[in-house]
Amino acid sequence: MDYKKIADDVSKEVLAYLQDTTDWKVVKHTKLISVSSKPSQCFPGTLYRAEALMEMPVDKLFPFIYIPEYRSKWDKAIQSYNLLETVDEDTFIFHNITHSYGFGLISPREFVYILHIKRYDGNLMTTNSISVDHPSCLPSPRYIRGCTFPSGYAFSPHPENPDHTKLVAIVQVDLGGVLKPSLIDSVMPMTLINFVNDLKTGYKSQKGNIL
């Protein structure tokens, strides 16, 4: 499997989503977080976009989104988050297992995916992910394996305060199993808001230990 080509392709797709401003519908929002959605063109599900203001600098916050020693401590949605392979200095294969979603209505899922770091002008930093197969982590009957379609997180300096971060999350996942679309659509927006809030809390609690 050509992981480097996959990484390059998914980065282009995620960038296109970040630049896409059409047909998004706001489905949930708080004071500092907004979640929008529209139908995915990758699978019969929904593409989500979450935007948030983070009162912390890009370069300090960005590592918390993907480095295991950080994310495994703050992300309350996952029960394990493990690095399977380092392809190169900016490309990795991860395996994670989630907790249940929606007060137990959706059982834990596992995901195996590539994550590629891409940096752009203007101090825009992104993670870019898509599900892949990996020989060290075959599907297990213990968990339903979900599928991540082109997804990612983008961090850039906030236009009004460069010491703060504008976070944009692009998420589209097939959770597998037999789930009603209405159930997934009711759970995912709040899951994304909780993710952002957990990231904020995790950063504040660990910032003294940043590498």
C-alpha positions as CSV (number, residue, x, y, z in Angstrom):
1,M,0.0,0.0,0.0
2,D,1.4,3.3,-1.1
3,Y,0.9,5.3,2.1
4,K,2.7,8.4,0.9
5,K,0.4,8.7,-2.2
6,I,-2.6,8.2,0.1
7,A,-1.4,10.9,2.4
8,D,-0.9,13.3,-0.5
9,D,-4.3,12.6,-2.0
10,V,-6.2,12.9,1.3
11,S,-4.4,16.2,2.1
12,K,-5.7,17.7,-1.2
13,E,-9.2,16.5,-0.4
14,V,-9.2,17.9,3.1
15,L,-7.9,21.3,1.8
16,A,-10.8,21.4,-0.7
17,Y,-13.3,20.8,2.1
18,L,-11.6,23.6,4.2
19,Q,-12.0,26.0,1.2
20,D,-15.6,24.9,0.5
21,T,-18.1,27.6,1.8
22,T,-21.2,26.4,0.0
23,D,-24.3,24.5,1.3
24,W,-23.3,24.1,4.9
25,K,-26.2,24.1,7.4
26,V,-25.5,24.9,11.0
27,V,-26.9,22.0,13.1
28,K,-25.6,23.0,16.6
29,H,-23.6,25.8,18.2
30,T,-22.4,27.2,21.4
31,K,-20.8,30.6,22.2
32,L,-17.4,29.7,20.7
33,I,-18.2,26.5,18.7
34,S,-20.3,26.0,15.6
35,V,-21.1,22.7,13.9
36,S,-22.4,22.5,10.3
37,S,-23.2,19.6,8.0
38,K,-24.1,18.6,4.5
39,P,-24.4,15.3,2.7
40,S,-21.1,13.5,2.2
41,Q,-20.1,12.7,-1.4
42,C,-18.0,9.8,-0.2
43,F,-20.6,7.6,1.5
44,P,-24.3,7.6,2.3
45,G,-23.8,9.7,5.4
46,T,-23.0,13.2,6.6
47,L,-20.0,15.5,6.3
48,Y,-19.5,17.6,9.4
49,R,-17.6,20.9,9.8
50,A,-16.9,22.2,13.3
51,E,-15.3,25.7,13.8
52,A,-14.1,27.0,17.1
53,L,-12.0,29.8,18.7
54,M,-9.2,28.4,20.9
55,E,-7.6,30.9,23.3
56,M,-4.1,29.4,22.8
57,P,-1.4,29.7,20.1
58,V,-1.3,27.4,17.0
59,D,2.2,26.0,17.5
60,K,1.5,25.0,21.1
61,L,-2.0,23.5,20.5
62,F,-1.4,21.6,17.3
63,P,0.7,18.7,18.8
64,F,-2.2,17.9,21.2
65,I,-4.4,16.8,18.3
66,Y,-2.3,13.8,17.2
67,I,0.7,13.0,19.5
68,P,-0.3,9.9,21.5
69,E,1.2,11.0,24.8
70,Y,-1.0,14.1,24.7
71,R,-4.2,12.9,23.0
72,S,-4.6,9.7,25.0
73,K,-4.7,11.8,28.2
74,W,-7.3,14.4,27.2
75,D,-9.6,12.8,24.6
76,K,-12.5,11.4,26.6
77,A,-14.1,9.8,23.5
78,I,-11.3,7.2,23.1
79,Q,-10.3,4.3,25.3
80,S,-7.0,3.7,23.4
81,Y,-4.9,5.6,20.9
82,N,-1.9,3.8,19.5
83,L,0.8,4.5,16.9
84,L,1.1,1.4,14.5
85,E,3.7,2.8,12.1
86,T,5.7,5.9,11.4
87,V,5.8,6.2,7.6
88,D,7.9,9.3,7.6
89,E,8.3,12.4,9.9
90,D,4.9,13.7,8.9
91,T,2.9,10.5,8.2
92,F,1.7,7.9,10.7
93,I,-0.7,5.0,11.0
94,F,-2.9,5.0,14.1
95,H,-5.3,2.6,15.7
96,N,-7.9,3.9,18.2
97,I,-10.8,2.4,20.0
98,T,-13.6,4.7,21.1
99,H,-15.9,4.6,24.1
100,S,-19.6,4.2,23.4
101,Y,-21.5,7.1,21.9
102,G,-24.8,8.7,22.8
103,F,-25.1,7.4,26.3
104,G,-24.4,3.9,25.2
105,L,-26.7,3.9,22.2
106,I,-23.7,3.3,19.9
107,S,-21.2,0.7,21.0
108,P,-17.4,1.3,20.9
109,R,-15.8,1.3,17.5
110,E,-12.2,0.8,16.3
111,F,-10.5,2.7,13.5
112,V,-7.2,2.3,11.6
113,Y,-6.2,5.3,9.6
114,I,-3.3,7.2,8.1
115,L,-2.6,10.7,9.6
116,H,-0.6,13.1,7.6
117,I,0.7,16.5,8.8
118,K,0.6,19.2,6.2
119,R,1.7,22.8,6.7
120,Y,0.7,25.8,4.5
121,D,1.6,29.5,4.2
122,G,0.1,31.7,6.9
123,N,1.0,29.2,9.7
124,L,-1.9,26.9,8.7
125,M,-1.3,23.5,10.1
126,T,-3.5,20.5,9.3
127,T,-3.9,16.8,10.0
128,N,-5.3,14.7,7.2
129,S,-6.8,11.3,7.7
130,I,-8.4,8.4,5.9
131,S,-8.9,4.7,6.8
132,V,-6.3,2.2,5.6
133,D,-5.5,-1.4,6.1
134,H,-2.5,-2.4,8.2
135,P,-1.1,-5.9,8.6
136,S,-0.4,-5.5,12.3
137,C,-4.0,-4.7,13.1
138,L,-6.6,-6.9,11.3
139,P,-10.3,-6.5,12.1
140,S,-11.4,-8.1,15.3
141,P,-14.8,-9.6,16.2
142,R,-14.5,-7.7,19.5
143,Y,-15.2,-4.3,17.9
144,I,-17.1,-3.0,14.9
145,R,-14.6,-1.3,12.7
146,G,-15.6,2.1,11.5
147,C,-14.3,3.8,8.3
148,T,-12.9,7.3,8.2
149,F,-13.4,9.1,4.9
150,P,-11.2,12.1,4.2
151,S,-11.2,14.1,7.4
152,G,-8.9,16.4,9.2
153,Y,-8.2,19.3,11.6
154,A,-6.9,22.7,10.6
155,F,-5.3,25.2,12.9
156,S,-4.5,28.7,11.9
157,P,-3.9,32.0,13.8
158,H,-7.1,33.8,14.5
159,P,-7.4,36.9,12.3
160,E,-8.2,39.2,15.3
161,N,-5.6,37.7,17.7
162,P,-2.6,35.8,16.3
163,D,-2.0,34.3,19.8
164,H,-5.3,32.5,19.5
165,T,-6.3,29.7,17.2
166,K,-9.1,29.2,14.7
167,L,-9.8,25.5,14.6
168,V,-11.8,23.9,11.8
169,A,-12.6,20.2,12.0
170,I,-13.7,18.2,8.9
171,V,-15.2,14.9,9.9
172,Q,-17.0,12.1,7.9
173,V,-17.0,8.6,9.4
174,D,-19.0,5.5,8.8
175,L,-19.5,3.9,12.2
176,G,-20.4,0.6,10.7
177,G,-23.0,-1.8,12.1
178,V,-26.7,-1.3,11.6
179,L,-27.4,2.3,12.8
180,K,-30.2,4.6,11.9
181,P,-28.9,7.7,10.2
182,S,-31.0,9.8,12.5
183,L,-29.3,8.4,15.5
184,I,-25.8,9.2,14.1
185,D,-26.9,12.7,13.1
186,S,-28.3,13.3,16.6
187,V,-25.0,12.2,18.3
188,M,-22.2,13.5,16.1
189,P,-22.7,17.3,16.5
190,M,-22.5,17.1,20.3
191,T,-19.6,14.6,20.0
192,L,-17.6,17.3,18.1
193,I,-18.4,20.0,20.6
194,N,-17.3,17.7,23.4
195,F,-14.1,17.0,21.5
196,V,-13.3,20.7,21.2
197,N,-14.0,21.3,24.9
198,D,-11.9,18.3,25.9
199,L,-9.0,19.6,23.8
200,K,-9.2,23.0,25.5
201,T,-9.2,21.4,28.9
202,G,-6.5,19.0,28.0
203,Y,-4.2,21.7,26.7
204,K,-4.7,23.8,29.9
205,S,-3.9,20.9,32.1
206,Q,-0.8,19.7,30.2
207,K,0.7,22.8,28.8
208,G,3.5,22.8,31.3
209,N,4.6,19.5,29.9
210,I,4.7,20.4,26.2
211,L,7.7,19.0,24.4
